[in-house]
Amino acid sequence: MRDGIELLDTVLAGEPDLPGPVALAVSGGPDSIALLHLADHWSRLRQRPLLVLTVDHGLRPEAAAEAAGVARRATALGHSHRILAWTGRKPKAGLQAAAREARLALLTEACHKAGATTLLLAHHRDDQAETVLHRIDRDTGPEGLAGMAAVAWRGGIRLARPFLSLPKERLVATCRAAGLDYAEDPTNADPRFTRADLRRLRPALEAVGLTADRLARLAEAMGGARRAMDREVKGWLVRHAVIHPCGTCRLDRRALTAERSDFTAAVLRHVLRIAGEAGYPPGTGAMAGLLDWVTNGAAAPRRTLRGCLLQADGETLTVMREEVACAPPLCIQGGQTACWDGRFLIRNETSSPINVGPCGAEGWRRIKRLGLDATLPDDARALPHAARLAWPIVTDLDGVVALPHLVLGERRAPDPHEIGVVIHLLATRERRIDGPMANGRLTT
């Protein structure tokens, strides 16, 4: 018990002292039930409320009953609980990956609505080992070998994994010692899914020395290397790049191609995450093709990768979001905060709903008709037209159009059609890059 409390204290050390709850994802399996058990004790010791979240993917008939069971358990302990349903059509290919993305989207959205800034996840050492093997199989390169981070960011929410150093057996033993029953997900052994194949291979891998402990230690070592590289990359970006509040990045191509190839690749991976939606880094094959394009003259002026458009103009490389890759429009209720397109954290400070979506050609025409383009800073107006199409555009119920992340500088006097919206480019929060970046706040 004491070890579990210490692990929670460690990952929550940077958690802001805010009135909102600490959220945790609990599916009903042994890992997350152990997390709920230990987090319950932690919350009583530290006098912090908990919000227990369960995602029902709608993929198994038993899932609804399991979610209801977690709700009863959390309520009996005195904690708030919400069941989050993944609705709509499910893909036939890549189902598990789609389910993971949907789960994280639902969880982070629920955190924003509840005012929770941290989400606890029950991933353990065996999960970490599987992640490393899975990323080797996906050819994600050296960054993928770092596996999951103990603390990471997603959609403006801090993801904390306190159990990455613990084997699953320890969490199962915690449940048994406390007399806690739990559910087993049969999809964990479903041969249709890659991770189930990796689990079946585990005895053979251990026989040749590829134990979960060794793979987890590899991830830990590569994580240290990734953090060191990130520090170098951020320093380089401060010196040789401009990251605009709209997420578009402009790089000094000459300085970029003067670096060693592995560092150039690290810079490009970092910038692709800033300009595009967060997700797995490109594989080594895709990165090799991009490096060749950047360093060997970029014969074609444009190319795309991972939802981003890259444009070479002489000694400048511009990396921007592709309009077609943007998330669909999002409605944010009054007083709520949400993440749009994995790139922007948007706080609606009004009492009425607003809509946020990609600007697109029609949106840009509206901006020009209203004369809003004249209010933009010179550096924003100088960006390629393709970059504007992926800007988030805000509209209220009266049809007032705004670009709150770009209208910087002194505020104008408010008028009866004021939109009170704050948009943060998540790169400035999660990547911790110091340099020529700014967040915008709008009153128009």
C-alpha positions as CSV (number, residue, x, y, z in Angstrom):
1,M,0.0,0.0,0.0
2,R,2.7,2.4,1.0
3,D,4.6,1.8,-2.3
4,G,1.5,2.5,-4.3
5,I,0.9,5.8,-2.5
6,E,4.5,6.8,-3.1
7,L,4.1,6.0,-6.8
8,L,1.0,8.1,-7.0
9,D,2.8,11.0,-5.2
10,T,5.7,10.8,-7.7
11,V,3.6,11.1,-10.9
12,L,1.3,13.7,-9.3
13,A,4.1,15.9,-8.0
14,G,3.6,18.3,-10.8
15,E,-0.2,18.3,-10.6
16,P,-1.5,21.8,-10.2
17,D,-3.1,22.7,-6.9
18,L,-6.5,23.4,-8.4
19,P,-10.0,22.7,-7.1
20,G,-10.8,20.2,-9.8
21,P,-10.6,16.4,-9.2
22,V,-7.9,14.0,-10.2
23,A,-9.4,11.7,-12.8
24,L,-8.6,8.0,-13.3
25,A,-9.6,5.6,-16.1
26,V,-11.1,2.4,-14.7
27,S,-12.2,-0.4,-17.0
28,G,-12.9,-3.0,-14.4
29,G,-9.8,-5.2,-15.1
30,P,-7.3,-6.0,-12.4
31,D,-4.9,-3.2,-13.3
32,S,-7.4,-0.4,-13.1
33,I,-9.2,-1.9,-10.1
34,A,-5.9,-1.8,-8.3
35,L,-5.4,1.8,-9.4
36,L,-8.9,2.7,-8.0
37,H,-8.1,0.9,-4.7
38,L,-4.7,2.8,-4.3
39,A,-6.0,6.1,-5.6
40,D,-8.9,5.9,-3.1
41,H,-6.4,5.6,-0.2
42,W,-4.3,8.4,-1.7
43,S,-7.2,10.7,-2.1
44,R,-8.2,10.3,1.6
45,L,-4.6,11.0,2.7
46,R,-4.1,14.0,0.4
47,Q,-7.7,15.3,0.7
48,R,-8.2,15.4,-3.1
49,P,-11.5,14.4,-4.9
50,L,-11.4,11.7,-7.5
51,L,-13.4,11.4,-10.7
52,V,-13.6,7.8,-11.9
53,L,-14.2,7.4,-15.7
54,T,-15.2,4.2,-17.5
55,V,-15.3,3.9,-21.3
56,D,-17.9,1.5,-22.8
57,H,-16.6,0.8,-26.3
58,G,-19.8,-1.0,-27.3
59,L,-17.7,-3.9,-28.7
60,R,-18.8,-6.6,-26.2
61,P,-22.2,-7.4,-24.7
62,E,-20.7,-7.7,-21.2
63,A,-19.1,-4.2,-21.4
64,A,-22.2,-2.3,-20.2
65,A,-22.5,-4.5,-17.1
66,E,-18.8,-4.2,-16.3
67,A,-19.0,-0.4,-16.6
68,A,-22.1,-0.4,-14.3
69,G,-20.1,-2.5,-11.8
70,V,-17.3,0.0,-11.7
71,A,-19.8,2.8,-11.2
72,R,-21.3,1.0,-8.2
73,R,-17.8,0.4,-6.7
74,A,-16.7,4.0,-7.2
75,T,-20.0,5.4,-5.8
76,A,-19.7,3.1,-2.7
77,L,-16.2,4.6,-2.1
78,G,-17.7,8.1,-2.3
79,H,-16.2,9.1,-5.6
80,S,-17.9,10.6,-8.7
81,H,-18.2,8.3,-11.7
82,R,-19.1,8.7,-15.3
83,I,-19.6,6.1,-18.1
84,L,-18.4,7.3,-21.5
85,A,-19.9,5.6,-24.5
86,W,-18.1,5.2,-27.8
87,T,-20.9,5.5,-30.3
88,G,-21.1,5.5,-34.1
89,R,-19.7,3.2,-36.7
90,K,-16.7,1.1,-35.8
91,P,-13.9,0.5,-38.3
92,K,-13.3,-3.0,-39.6
93,A,-9.6,-2.5,-39.9
94,G,-7.4,-1.1,-37.2
95,L,-10.2,-1.6,-34.6
96,Q,-8.0,-1.6,-31.5
97,A,-6.0,1.5,-32.6
98,A,-9.3,3.3,-33.3
99,A,-10.7,2.2,-29.9
100,R,-7.6,3.6,-28.1
101,E,-7.9,6.9,-29.9
102,A,-11.6,7.1,-29.1
103,R,-11.0,6.2,-25.5
104,L,-8.4,8.9,-25.0
105,A,-10.6,11.4,-26.8
106,L,-13.6,10.6,-24.5
107,L,-11.5,10.6,-21.4
108,T,-9.8,13.9,-22.1
109,E,-13.1,15.5,-23.0
110,A,-14.6,14.3,-19.7
111,C,-11.6,15.7,-17.8
112,H,-12.1,19.2,-19.4
113,K,-15.8,19.2,-18.5
114,A,-15.0,18.3,-14.9
115,G,-12.1,20.7,-14.5
116,A,-9.6,17.8,-14.0
117,T,-6.1,18.5,-15.2
118,T,-4.6,15.1,-14.7
119,L,-5.8,11.6,-15.8
120,L,-4.4,8.5,-14.1
121,L,-3.9,5.4,-16.3
122,A,-3.1,1.9,-15.1
123,H,-0.5,0.9,-17.7
124,H,2.1,-1.4,-16.1
125,R,5.5,-2.9,-17.0
126,D,4.0,-5.7,-19.1
127,D,2.1,-3.1,-21.1
128,Q,5.3,-1.1,-21.6
129,A,7.1,-4.2,-22.9
130,E,4.3,-4.9,-25.4
131,T,4.3,-1.3,-26.5
132,V,8.1,-1.5,-27.3
133,L,7.6,-4.7,-29.3
134,H,4.6,-3.3,-31.0
135,R,6.5,-0.1,-32.0
136,I,9.4,-2.2,-33.3
137,D,6.9,-4.0,-35.4
138,R,5.5,-0.7,-36.6
139,D,9.0,0.5,-37.5
140,T,8.5,3.8,-35.5
141,G,12.3,4.4,-35.1
142,P,14.3,5.3,-32.0
143,E,11.6,7.5,-30.4
144,G,9.2,4.6,-30.4
145,L,11.6,2.5,-28.4
146,A,11.0,4.8,-25.4
147,G,7.5,3.4,-25.1
148,M,5.0,5.2,-22.9
149,A,6.1,8.0,-20.7
150,A,5.3,8.1,-17.0
151,V,3.9,11.6,-17.5
152,A,2.7,12.8,-20.9
153,W,0.2,15.3,-22.4
154,R,-2.8,14.6,-24.5
155,G,-5.3,17.3,-25.6
156,G,-4.3,19.6,-22.8
157,I,-4.6,16.9,-20.1
158,R,-1.7,15.5,-18.2
159,L,-1.6,11.7,-18.5
160,A,0.1,10.0,-15.5
161,R,1.0,6.3,-15.4
162,P,2.2,5.5,-11.9
163,F,2.6,1.7,-12.4
164,L,5.0,1.5,-15.4
165,S,7.7,0.0,-13.2
166,L,5.4,-2.7,-11.7
167,P,4.6,-6.1,-13.3
168,K,1.0,-7.0,-13.8
169,E,1.3,-9.8,-11.2
170,R,1.8,-7.1,-8.5
171,L,-1.5,-5.4,-9.4
172,V,-3.3,-8.7,-9.5
173,A,-1.9,-9.6,-6.1
174,T,-3.0,-6.2,-4.8
175,C,-6.6,-7.0,-5.9
176,R,-6.5,-10.5,-4.3
177,A,-5.0,-9.2,-1.0
178,A,-7.7,-6.6,-0.8
179,G,-10.5,-9.0,-1.7
180,L,-11.4,-7.1,-4.9
181,D,-13.0,-8.9,-7.8
182,Y,-12.3,-7.8,-11.3
183,A,-13.2,-8.6,-14.9
184,E,-11.1,-10.1,-17.6
185,D,-11.4,-8.7,-21.2
186,P,-11.5,-11.7,-23.6
187,T,-10.2,-9.4,-26.5
188,N,-6.8,-9.5,-24.8
189,A,-6.4,-13.0,-26.2
190,D,-8.2,-12.4,-29.5
191,P,-5.9,-13.6,-32.3
192,R,-7.2,-10.9,-34.6
193,F,-5.2,-8.3,-32.7
194,T,-1.5,-7.7,-32.9
195,R,-1.0,-7.3,-29.1
196,A,-2.6,-10.7,-28.5
197,D,0.0,-12.2,-30.9
198,L,2.7,-10.5,-28.9
199,R,1.3,-12.0,-25.6
200,R,1.3,-15.5,-27.1
201,L,4.9,-15.0,-28.1
202,R,6.0,-13.9,-24.6
203,P,7.2,-17.4,-23.5
204,A,9.4,-17.8,-26.6
205,L,10.7,-14.2,-26.3
206,E,11.6,-14.7,-22.6
207,A,13.4,-17.9,-23.5
208,V,15.9,-15.9,-25.6
209,G,16.2,-13.2,-23.0
210,L,13.6,-10.7,-24.2
211,T,11.8,-10.5,-20.9
212,A,9.3,-7.8,-19.9
213,D,11.8,-6.5,-17.4
214,R,14.5,-6.0,-20.1
215,L,12.2,-4.5,-22.6
216,A,10.9,-2.0,-19.9
217,R,14.5,-1.1,-19.0
218,L,15.2,-0.5,-22.7
219,A,12.2,1.8,-22.8
220,E,13.4,3.6,-19.7
221,A,16.9,4.1,-21.2
222,M,15.5,5.3,-24.5
223,G,13.1,7.6,-22.6
224,G,16.2,9.3,-21.1
225,A,17.7,9.6,-24.5
226,R,14.5,11.0,-25.9
227,R,14.3,13.6,-23.2
228,A,17.9,14.7,-23.9
229,M,17.2,14.9,-27.6
230,D,14.1,16.9,-26.9
231,R,16.1,19.5,-25.0
232,E,18.5,19.8,-27.9
233,V,15.7,20.1,-30.4
234,K,13.9,22.8,-28.4
235,G,17.1,24.8,-28.2
236,W,17.5,24.5,-31.9
237,L,13.9,25.6,-32.6
238,V,14.5,28.7,-30.5
239,R,17.5,29.7,-32.6
240,H,16.3,28.6,-36.1
241,A,12.5,28.4,-36.2
242,V,9.4,30.5,-35.7
243,I,6.3,28.7,-34.4
244,H,3.2,30.7,-35.1
245,P,0.2,30.7,-32.7
246,C,-1.8,29.0,-35.5
247,G,0.6,26.0,-35.3
248,T,2.5,26.6,-38.5
249,C,6.2,26.2,-38.2
250,R,8.8,28.0,-40.3
251,L,12.4,26.5,-40.2
252,D,15.7,27.7,-41.5
253,R,16.3,25.0,-44.0
254,R,20.0,25.7,-44.4
255,A,20.6,25.4,-40.6
256,L,18.4,22.2,-40.6
257,T,20.3,20.5,-43.4
258,A,23.7,21.4,-41.8
259,E,22.9,19.1,-38.8
260,R,23.6,15.4,-38.6
261,S,20.8,13.3,-40.1
262,D,19.6,11.8,-36.9
263,F,19.2,15.3,-35.3
264,T,17.5,16.6,-38.5
265,A,15.0,13.7,-38.2
266,A,14.4,14.5,-34.6
267,V,13.6,18.2,-35.4
268,L,11.2,17.2,-38.2
269,R,9.4,14.6,-35.9
270,H,9.1,17.3,-33.3
271,V,7.7,19.9,-35.7
272,L,5.3,17.4,-37.3
273,R,3.8,16.9,-33.8
274,I,3.4,20.6,-33.3
275,A,1.9,21.4,-36.7
276,G,-0.2,18.2,-36.8
277,E,-2.3,16.1,-34.5
278,A,-0.4,14.3,-31.7
279,G,0.1,10.6,-32.4
280,Y,2.7,8.0,-33.3
281,P,5.8,9.4,-34.9
282,P,6.4,8.5,-38.6
283,G,8.2,5.2,-39.3
284,T,11.8,5.1,-40.3
285,G,11.0,4.5,-43.9
286,A,8.7,7.6,-44.1
287,M,11.3,9.7,-42.2
288,A,14.1,8.5,-44.6
289,G,12.0,9.7,-47.6
290,L,11.3,13.1,-45.9
291,L,15.0,13.6,-45.0
292,D,16.0,12.9,-48.6
293,W,13.4,15.5,-49.8
294,V,14.6,18.1,-47.4
295,T,18.3,17.6,-47.8
296,N,18.6,17.0,-51.5
297,G,17.0,20.1,-52.9
298,A,13.3,19.3,-52.4
299,A,12.7,18.9,-56.2
300,A,9.0,18.9,-55.6
301,P,8.1,22.1,-53.7
302,R,5.5,20.3,-51.5
303,R,4.9,17.0,-49.9
304,T,2.6,15.6,-47.2
305,L,3.2,13.4,-44.2
306,R,1.1,12.6,-41.1
307,G,-1.6,15.2,-41.8
308,C,0.9,17.9,-42.4
309,L,1.9,19.8,-45.6
310,L,5.5,20.7,-46.0
311,Q,6.5,23.5,-48.4
312,A,10.1,24.4,-49.4
313,D,10.7,28.0,-50.4
314,G,14.4,28.7,-50.9
315,E,16.0,28.6,-47.5
316,T,12.7,28.3,-45.6
317,L,10.8,25.1,-44.8
318,T,7.2,25.7,-43.8
319,V,5.3,22.9,-42.0
320,M,1.6,23.4,-41.7
321,R,-1.6,21.4,-41.0
322,E,-3.4,20.0,-44.0
323,E,-7.0,21.2,-44.2
324,V,-8.3,17.8,-45.2
325,A,-6.7,16.2,-42.1
326,C,-8.4,18.6,-39.7
327,A,-11.0,17.4,-37.2
328,P,-14.6,18.2,-38.0
329,P,-16.2,21.3,-36.4
330,L,-16.7,21.2,-32.7
331,C,-19.4,22.9,-30.6
332,I,-18.2,24.1,-27.2
333,Q,-20.8,25.0,-24.6
334,G,-20.6,28.2,-22.6
335,G,-18.0,28.1,-19.8
336,Q,-16.5,24.8,-21.1
337,T,-13.0,24.0,-22.3
338,A,-12.3,21.5,-25.1
339,C,-9.5,20.4,-27.4
340,W,-9.9,20.8,-31.2
341,D,-7.9,18.8,-33.7
342,G,-5.4,17.7,-31.1
343,R,-3.7,21.0,-31.5
344,F,-5.7,23.7,-29.7
345,L,-7.1,24.1,-26.2
346,I,-10.1,26.3,-26.4
347,R,-11.9,27.9,-23.5
348,N,-15.3,29.4,-24.1
349,E,-15.7,32.2,-21.5
350,T,-19.2,33.1,-22.7
351,S,-22.5,31.8,-21.6
352,S,-23.4,30.6,-25.1
353,P,-22.1,27.9,-27.3
354,I,-19.5,28.5,-30.0
355,N,-18.4,26.5,-32.9
356,V,-14.7,25.8,-33.8
357,G,-13.6,24.2,-37.1
358,P,-11.1,24.6,-39.9
359,C,-11.2,27.9,-41.7
360,G,-11.3,26.5,-45.2
361,A,-11.7,28.5,-48.3
362,E,-15.2,29.8,-47.4
363,G,-14.1,30.8,-44.0
364,W,-11.2,32.8,-45.4
365,R,-13.5,34.5,-47.8
366,R,-15.8,35.5,-44.9
367,I,-12.7,36.8,-43.0
368,K,-11.8,39.0,-46.0
369,R,-15.3,40.3,-46.4
370,L,-15.4,41.3,-42.8
371,G,-12.0,42.9,-43.0
372,L,-10.5,40.7,-40.3
373,D,-7.5,39.9,-42.5
374,A,-6.4,43.5,-42.0
375,T,-6.2,42.9,-38.2
376,L,-3.8,40.0,-38.5
377,P,-0.1,40.4,-37.7
378,D,2.2,40.8,-40.7
379,D,3.8,37.4,-40.0
380,A,0.4,35.7,-40.1
381,R,-0.6,37.4,-43.4
382,A,2.8,36.2,-44.8
383,L,2.0,32.5,-44.3
384,P,1.1,30.4,-47.3
385,H,-2.6,30.3,-48.2
386,A,-2.7,26.6,-47.5
387,A,-1.8,27.3,-43.9
388,R,-4.8,29.6,-43.4
389,L,-7.2,26.9,-44.5
390,A,-6.4,24.8,-41.4
391,W,-6.6,27.7,-38.9
392,P,-9.3,27.2,-36.3
393,I,-12.1,29.7,-36.9
394,V,-14.6,30.5,-34.2
395,T,-18.2,31.5,-34.8
396,D,-20.9,32.3,-32.3
397,L,-24.7,31.9,-32.5
398,D,-24.9,35.3,-34.2
399,G,-22.5,34.2,-36.9
400,V,-19.6,36.5,-35.7
401,V,-16.4,35.1,-37.0
402,A,-13.1,35.3,-35.1
403,L,-9.5,34.2,-35.2
404,P,-8.6,34.5,-31.4
405,H,-5.2,32.8,-31.7
406,L,-4.0,35.3,-34.3
407,V,-5.4,38.7,-33.2
408,L,-2.6,39.8,-30.9
409,G,-1.4,43.0,-29.5
410,E,-3.6,45.7,-28.0
411,R,-7.3,44.9,-27.5
412,R,-9.9,47.0,-29.2
413,A,-12.9,48.2,-27.2
414,P,-15.6,45.5,-26.9
415,D,-18.8,45.8,-28.9
416,P,-22.2,44.1,-28.5
417,H,-20.9,41.1,-30.6
418,E,-17.9,40.4,-28.4
419,I,-16.7,36.8,-28.4
420,G,-14.8,35.8,-25.3
421,V,-12.7,32.9,-26.3
422,V,-9.1,31.9,-25.4
423,I,-7.2,29.5,-27.7
424,H,-3.9,28.0,-26.7
425,L,-1.6,26.2,-29.2
426,L,-0.9,23.1,-27.2
427,A,2.7,23.1,-28.4
428,T,3.4,26.1,-26.1
429,R,2.0,24.1,-23.1
430,E,3.0,20.5,-23.7
431,R,6.3,20.9,-25.6
432,R,7.6,23.7,-23.2
433,I,9.4,25.5,-26.1
434,D,10.6,29.0,-25.2
435,G,10.9,31.4,-28.2
436,P,9.0,33.5,-30.6
437,M,5.5,32.1,-29.9
438,A,2.4,33.6,-28.4
439,N,-1.1,32.7,-27.4
440,G,-4.0,34.9,-28.4
441,R,-7.0,36.1,-26.7
442,L,-9.8,37.8,-28.6
443,T,-12.3,40.5,-28.1
444,T,-13.9,41.6,-31.3
